[in-house]
Each structure stands twice: as structure tokens, then as C-alpha cells.
């Protein structure tokens, strides 16, 4: 009976936040392998600095850090690029393909006695969200962040192999439905926004949260747990313009984006558009991984309402 109640509550929540279980027109023509192939071509476009081979919709819309631009003109694009860190999430139902990556200009170390590099190589944390319809890219949302000196986040150059916990296939008894996955992510955003008590979010006892390569819970400077940290009054952002893109039932993965906006009580809290990846096992959040602009991004360029 408790299981049925959870299903009904999750379905109601999914309906309330506008989550559709239906595929967008044309998205069904691109299955998981197709979406991965589209993302492969996209990553090749970055390393080749050439978008000519991409299957783009004539009406493709592209933003870089919330500002509309032409594809290939964002911060992380240019000659001599490589992506040493790559992790991809896809959802054939929504037609979404999302890349968590690190992009750098550093392609070859300087040789002893050779010429000095023309400029200091740059390193960016990078998110690309693609929407694919009828096998063509119709939307590209890029977030690129080059940490300034003493800025938030681990050095992007320190990121090598992504956490493979997101690749683990769950037993059937450990899985949640698509509606439940989206509901868990939405409740997490509600806890961040202090709209519900953090104990109303289903936390796994092993839960860890990593933001830009840094543990932000269970750490010396932030000792609280994934949920317990919200007992700190200042850990508060109003999460608006919530967007839900990936629900992978087999792997227990859900990807959602939200505009983390500073509440009036704590106006100095850094506003950012955050792309959150959750690993949900046994209906509980076991792992959280977030990429965003650590120095702030008040507008997403997508969705509706505050921060759009």
C-alpha cells in the first residue's frame, strides 16, 4: 500500500511540474544508440572546431551561458581543443543528450628548449544539452566555466575518469519509474528552496554530493550530510525554472536543471543555472553530481518564469 501511495504521489507531482511522459514529435526515431552517435559527432565537432558535419535543424537554437549565439562560437570552442573528461546521459523519450565534460586548449606539453606557448592553456568545465528531433539537433544549451584564481571548484585539469556509479545497472527491485525519478529530483529542489523539510527527500545513507569536482557534503569544511546540510540557514537558494530532461530507469539516473536564485534573506548567495545528475537506488538519492558556472549565471535562456 505504501508503494502504491508513492507511485500516485509521484505521478501527481510529475503532472504538477509539467513533466511529460510522451516523446516529442520525431524523438522516437532516435533511440539510445542514435542519441549517443549524435553526441559523438558533437564532441568531434568540438575537437575539430568544425560544426559542418553536424545534423542540425534549420531552426536550431543555441545558447552559451544563457546568451543566444551561433553554434561553435561559445567560450569553449576554438582550435586545438580536447576533452579529457567525458560523461554522457541520454533519454530517447525526451530526445535529450547531455554531456558533462572538461574542455582544454592544452593539447601537447611544451618541449624542452622549444618555443613557449602563445598563451596559457585554458581549461573549462563544460555542459552541453542537446535536444534531438527527427535525428537533427534542434536545441543546444552550453554552460562553460573557467574557474578564476581561488574560484569555486577543483581545477578542471584534475578531472580524469567520471564516476562510473552512473553506469551501474540496477536490479529490477531497486528501480524507480520515470515519474518517481523526476519527483525525487523535484523534491530535492524543494529542499534546496526550503519549501519542504529535508527529511521529506528520500536520502540514501551513502549519499554524496560533488560539485565541480569538490565534495560539498561529508567534508571538513561542509560536514553536513546530503540532507543535513540544509539545516544551515544560509544553504538556501530558490530553485526556479525547473527543467527535467533524463530519466533512465535501468540505471536509476535522472538529470534536471534549475535556476538557483538567491533568496532575499541571503542576497549574496551565488545565482547559477545548475545541471544536476542524480543516482537513485531503492527510491533514494545515492549520489549527486553538479556542473555549473561557479562565478554565477543568473539567466538560463531556456524555460519560462524567473531566471529564464
C-alpha positions as CSV (number, residue, x, y, z in Angstrom):
1,X,0.0,0.0,0.0
2,X,2.8,2.4,0.8
3,X,4.4,1.6,-2.6
4,X,1.1,2.4,-4.4
5,X,0.8,5.7,-2.4
6,X,4.3,6.7,-3.5
7,X,3.5,5.9,-7.2
8,X,0.4,8.0,-7.0
9,X,2.1,10.9,-5.3
10,X,5.0,10.8,-7.8
11,X,2.6,10.8,-10.7
12,X,0.7,13.7,-9.3
13,X,3.9,15.7,-8.7
14,X,5.1,14.9,-12.2
15,X,1.9,16.3,-13.6
16,X,2.1,19.4,-11.4
17,X,5.6,20.3,-12.6
18,X,4.8,19.8,-16.3
19,X,6.7,16.6,-16.9
20,X,5.5,14.8,-20.0
21,X,5.9,11.0,-20.4
22,X,5.3,11.4,-24.1
23,X,8.1,11.7,-26.6
24,X,8.4,15.0,-28.6
25,X,7.4,14.6,-32.2
26,X,10.3,12.9,-34.1
27,X,12.2,12.0,-30.9
28,X,11.1,8.3,-31.0
29,X,13.0,8.0,-34.3
30,X,16.3,8.4,-32.3
31,X,16.9,5.6,-29.8
32,X,19.6,5.4,-27.2
33,X,22.3,4.4,-29.7
34,X,21.3,7.1,-32.1
35,X,21.5,9.8,-29.4
36,X,25.0,8.6,-28.4
37,X,26.0,8.8,-32.0
38,X,24.7,12.4,-32.3
39,X,26.7,13.3,-29.1
40,X,29.8,11.6,-30.6
41,X,29.5,13.8,-33.6
42,X,29.1,16.8,-31.4
43,X,32.2,16.0,-29.4
44,X,34.1,15.5,-32.6
45,X,32.9,18.9,-33.8
46,X,34.5,20.5,-30.6
47,X,37.8,18.7,-31.1
48,X,37.8,19.5,-34.9
49,X,36.4,23.0,-34.3
50,X,34.1,22.3,-37.2
51,X,30.3,22.1,-37.0
52,X,29.7,21.4,-40.7
53,X,29.2,17.6,-40.2
54,X,26.5,18.0,-37.5
55,X,22.9,17.2,-38.4
56,X,21.3,20.5,-37.4
57,X,17.7,21.6,-37.7
58,X,17.4,24.8,-39.8
59,X,15.8,26.3,-36.7
60,X,18.4,25.1,-34.2
61,X,18.7,27.4,-31.2
62,X,21.9,27.7,-29.3
63,X,22.8,29.4,-26.0
64,X,26.2,29.8,-24.3
65,X,26.0,30.6,-20.6
66,X,22.4,31.9,-21.1
67,X,23.1,34.1,-24.1
68,X,21.9,33.2,-27.6
69,X,24.7,32.6,-30.0
70,X,25.8,30.7,-33.1
71,X,26.9,27.1,-32.7
72,X,30.7,26.9,-32.4
73,X,31.1,30.4,-31.0
74,X,30.8,29.6,-27.3
75,X,33.5,30.1,-24.8
76,X,35.0,26.6,-25.0
77,X,35.2,26.4,-28.8
78,X,38.3,27.1,-30.9
79,X,41.3,25.4,-32.5
80,X,43.3,22.7,-30.7
81,X,40.7,21.5,-28.2
82,X,40.5,18.2,-26.4
83,X,38.0,16.7,-24.0
84,X,39.9,14.6,-21.4
85,X,36.8,14.1,-19.2
86,X,33.6,13.0,-20.8
87,X,30.3,11.6,-19.4
88,X,27.1,11.4,-21.4
89,X,23.5,10.8,-20.4
90,X,20.6,10.3,-22.9
91,X,16.9,9.8,-22.9
92,X,15.1,8.6,-26.1
93,X,11.7,9.6,-24.6
94,X,12.6,13.3,-24.3
95,X,15.2,13.3,-27.1
96,X,17.8,14.7,-24.7
97,X,21.6,14.0,-24.8
98,X,23.7,15.7,-22.1
99,X,27.5,15.9,-21.9
100,X,29.4,16.6,-18.7
101,X,32.9,17.4,-19.9
102,X,36.2,19.2,-19.5
103,X,37.5,21.1,-22.5
104,X,41.0,22.4,-22.8
105,X,43.4,24.1,-25.2
106,X,46.3,22.1,-23.7
107,X,47.0,19.6,-26.4
108,X,50.7,19.0,-26.1
109,X,53.2,19.9,-23.4
110,X,55.9,22.4,-24.3
111,X,59.1,20.7,-25.4
112,X,62.3,21.5,-23.5
113,X,64.1,24.3,-25.4
114,X,61.1,24.7,-27.7
115,X,59.0,27.9,-28.2
116,X,56.8,29.0,-25.3
117,X,53.1,28.5,-26.0
118,X,51.4,31.6,-27.4
119,X,49.1,31.8,-24.4
120,X,48.4,29.9,-21.2
121,X,46.2,26.9,-22.0
122,X,42.7,27.3,-20.6
123,X,40.5,24.7,-19.0
124,X,36.7,24.8,-18.8
125,X,34.1,22.7,-17.0
126,X,31.5,22.2,-19.8
127,X,27.9,21.1,-20.1
128,X,26.2,20.6,-23.4
129,X,22.5,19.7,-23.5
130,X,21.2,18.7,-26.9
131,X,17.6,18.1,-28.0
132,X,17.3,15.8,-31.0
133,X,14.2,15.6,-33.1
134,X,13.9,13.5,-36.3
135,X,17.7,12.8,-35.9
136,X,18.5,16.5,-36.1
137,X,19.7,18.8,-33.3
138,X,17.1,21.4,-32.5
139,X,18.5,22.8,-29.3
140,X,21.9,23.3,-27.8
141,X,22.4,24.7,-24.3
142,X,26.0,25.2,-23.3
143,X,27.4,26.1,-19.9
144,X,31.2,26.7,-19.8
145,X,33.1,27.7,-16.7
146,X,36.8,28.6,-16.4
147,X,37.5,28.8,-12.6
148,X,39.3,32.1,-11.8
149,X,42.1,32.1,-9.3
150,X,40.7,31.0,-5.9
151,X,37.3,30.4,-7.6
152,X,35.0,27.7,-6.6
153,X,35.6,24.1,-7.8
154,X,38.6,21.8,-8.2
155,X,40.9,22.6,-11.1
156,X,39.3,21.2,-14.3
157,X,42.7,19.7,-15.2
158,X,42.3,17.4,-12.2
159,X,39.3,15.7,-13.6
160,X,40.0,12.5,-15.4
161,X,37.7,9.5,-15.3
162,X,34.0,10.2,-14.5
163,X,32.3,8.4,-11.6
164,X,31.1,5.1,-13.0
165,X,28.3,4.7,-10.4
166,X,26.0,6.3,-13.0
167,X,26.7,3.4,-15.4
168,X,25.7,0.7,-12.9
169,X,22.5,-1.1,-14.0
170,X,20.1,-1.6,-11.1
171,X,18.3,-4.7,-10.1
172,X,14.6,-4.5,-11.0
173,X,13.7,-4.4,-7.3
174,X,15.9,-1.3,-6.9
175,X,14.4,0.7,-9.8
176,X,12.0,3.6,-9.8
177,X,9.6,4.7,-12.5
178,X,10.3,7.7,-14.7
179,X,7.7,9.6,-12.8
180,X,9.3,8.7,-9.5
181,X,12.7,9.7,-10.7
182,X,11.5,13.1,-11.8
183,X,9.6,13.5,-8.5
184,X,12.8,12.7,-6.4
185,X,14.7,15.4,-8.3
186,X,11.9,17.9,-7.8
187,X,11.7,17.2,-4.1
188,X,15.5,17.8,-3.9
189,X,14.9,21.2,-5.5
190,X,12.1,21.9,-2.9
191,X,14.5,21.1,-0.1
192,X,17.2,23.4,-1.5
193,X,14.5,26.1,-1.6
194,X,13.5,25.4,2.0
195,X,9.9,24.7,0.8
196,X,9.9,21.3,2.5
197,X,11.8,19.7,5.4
198,X,14.9,18.0,4.1
199,X,13.7,14.7,5.7
200,X,10.9,14.6,3.1
201,X,13.5,13.8,0.5
202,X,14.5,10.1,0.2
203,X,18.2,10.1,1.1
204,X,20.3,7.0,0.7
205,X,22.7,6.5,3.7
206,X,25.6,6.5,1.3
207,X,24.7,9.8,-0.3
208,X,27.5,12.1,-1.5
209,X,27.3,15.3,-3.5
210,X,30.1,16.5,-5.8
211,X,30.0,20.0,-7.4
212,X,32.7,20.9,-9.9
213,X,34.9,18.1,-8.6
214,X,34.5,19.1,-4.9
215,X,32.8,17.2,-2.2
216,X,30.3,19.7,-0.7
217,X,29.0,17.4,2.0
218,X,30.6,15.0,4.4
219,X,33.7,17.2,4.1
220,X,35.9,19.1,6.5
221,X,34.5,22.5,5.6
222,X,31.0,21.2,5.0
223,X,30.4,18.5,7.5
224,X,26.7,18.0,7.0
225,X,25.2,15.2,5.0
226,X,23.4,15.5,1.7
227,X,20.2,16.4,3.5
228,X,21.5,17.6,6.9
229,X,23.4,20.4,5.2
230,X,20.1,22.2,4.7
231,X,19.8,22.7,8.5
232,X,22.3,25.5,7.9
233,X,20.1,28.5,7.4
234,X,22.2,30.1,4.7
235,X,22.3,27.0,2.5
236,X,19.3,28.3,0.6
237,X,18.5,29.0,-3.0
238,X,15.1,29.5,-4.6
239,X,15.2,26.9,-7.4
240,X,13.1,28.2,-10.2
241,X,12.6,27.4,-13.9
242,X,13.0,23.7,-13.2
243,X,13.6,21.5,-16.3
244,X,13.7,17.7,-16.4
245,X,15.5,16.0,-19.3
246,X,16.7,12.5,-18.5
247,X,15.0,9.6,-16.6
248,X,16.9,6.4,-17.0
249,X,15.0,3.7,-15.2
250,X,17.5,0.9,-15.8
251,X,20.4,2.9,-14.4
252,X,18.4,4.9,-11.8
253,X,19.7,8.2,-13.3
254,X,17.8,11.5,-13.5
255,X,19.1,14.8,-14.9
256,X,17.4,18.0,-14.1
257,X,18.3,21.7,-14.4
258,X,17.2,24.6,-12.3
259,X,18.0,28.3,-11.7
260,X,19.4,28.6,-8.2
261,X,18.4,32.1,-7.3
262,X,19.5,34.0,-4.2
263,X,16.6,34.5,-1.7
264,X,16.1,38.0,-0.3
265,X,17.2,36.7,3.1
266,X,20.7,35.8,1.7
267,X,21.2,38.1,-1.3
268,X,24.9,37.2,-1.6
269,X,24.2,33.6,-2.4
270,X,25.7,33.0,-5.8
271,X,22.9,32.6,-8.5
272,X,23.7,29.9,-11.1
273,X,22.0,27.6,-13.6
274,X,22.8,24.1,-12.3
275,X,22.6,20.9,-14.2
276,X,22.2,18.1,-11.6
277,X,22.7,14.4,-12.1
278,X,21.2,12.1,-9.5
279,X,21.7,8.4,-9.0
280,X,18.6,7.0,-7.4
281,X,18.7,3.5,-5.9
282,X,15.9,1.8,-3.9
283,X,14.0,5.1,-4.4
284,X,16.7,7.1,-2.6
285,X,19.3,9.6,-3.7
286,X,22.6,7.9,-3.5
287,X,24.8,10.3,-5.5
288,X,24.6,13.8,-6.8
289,X,26.9,15.4,-9.4
290,X,26.6,19.0,-10.4
291,X,28.2,21.2,-13.2
292,X,27.5,24.9,-13.4
293,X,29.2,28.3,-13.6
294,X,30.8,28.7,-10.2
295,X,31.1,32.5,-10.7
296,X,27.4,32.8,-11.4
297,X,24.8,32.7,-14.2
298,X,21.5,34.4,-13.4
299,X,19.8,33.5,-16.7
300,X,19.4,30.2,-18.5
301,X,18.0,31.4,-21.8
302,X,15.5,28.4,-21.6
303,X,12.2,27.6,-20.0
304,X,9.8,30.2,-18.6
305,X,9.5,32.2,-15.4
306,X,12.2,33.6,-13.1
307,X,15.7,33.1,-14.5
308,X,14.6,32.2,-18.0
